[in-house]
């Protein structure tokens, strides 16, 4: 068989970078998404809790 599908928009390295950026309360999800060249919805898909998942607030 053949593997198919769309390539992942975020690598594990990009996701780690996004988590590090989101640990700073001054930076928004939209800013991180723009910096990584993806849509904010892509970040929310990979980080379902948004910023709270990163900071561990809840």
C-alpha positions as CSV (number, residue, x, y, z in Angstrom):
1,X,0.0,0.0,0.0
2,X,0.9,3.6,-0.3
3,X,1.0,6.1,2.5
4,X,-0.8,9.3,1.7
5,X,-2.3,12.4,3.2
6,X,-1.3,15.9,3.8
7,X,2.1,16.6,5.4
8,X,2.0,17.8,9.0
9,X,1.9,21.6,9.3
10,X,3.9,21.6,12.6
11,X,6.9,19.4,13.4
12,X,7.7,18.3,16.9
13,X,10.3,21.0,17.1
14,X,7.9,23.7,16.0
15,X,5.4,22.5,18.6
16,X,8.0,22.7,21.3
17,X,8.9,26.2,20.1
18,X,5.2,27.2,20.2
19,X,4.9,25.9,23.8
20,X,8.0,27.9,24.9
21,X,6.6,31.1,23.3
22,X,3.2,30.6,24.8
23,X,4.7,30.3,28.3
24,X,5.2,34.1,28.0
25,X,1.8,35.8,28.9
26,X,2.7,38.8,26.7
27,X,2.6,36.6,23.5
28,X,-0.8,35.6,22.0
29,X,-1.7,32.5,20.1
30,X,-2.2,34.5,17.0
31,X,1.3,36.0,17.2
32,X,2.9,32.5,17.7
33,X,0.9,31.2,14.8
34,X,2.0,34.0,12.5
35,X,5.6,33.5,13.6
36,X,5.4,29.8,12.7
37,X,3.5,30.4,9.5
38,X,0.4,28.5,10.4
39,X,-3.2,29.4,11.3
40,X,-4.2,29.9,14.9
41,X,-6.6,27.0,14.5
42,X,-3.7,24.7,13.8
43,X,-2.1,25.6,17.1
44,X,-5.4,25.1,19.0
45,X,-5.7,21.7,17.3
46,X,-2.2,20.6,18.6
47,X,-2.7,22.3,22.0
48,X,-6.4,21.7,22.8
49,X,-6.2,23.5,26.1
50,X,-4.6,26.6,24.5
51,X,-2.4,28.6,26.8
52,X,-3.7,26.9,29.9
53,X,-2.3,23.6,28.7
54,X,1.2,25.2,28.4
55,X,1.2,27.1,31.6
56,X,-0.5,24.4,33.6
57,X,-3.0,26.9,35.2
58,X,-5.9,24.6,35.0
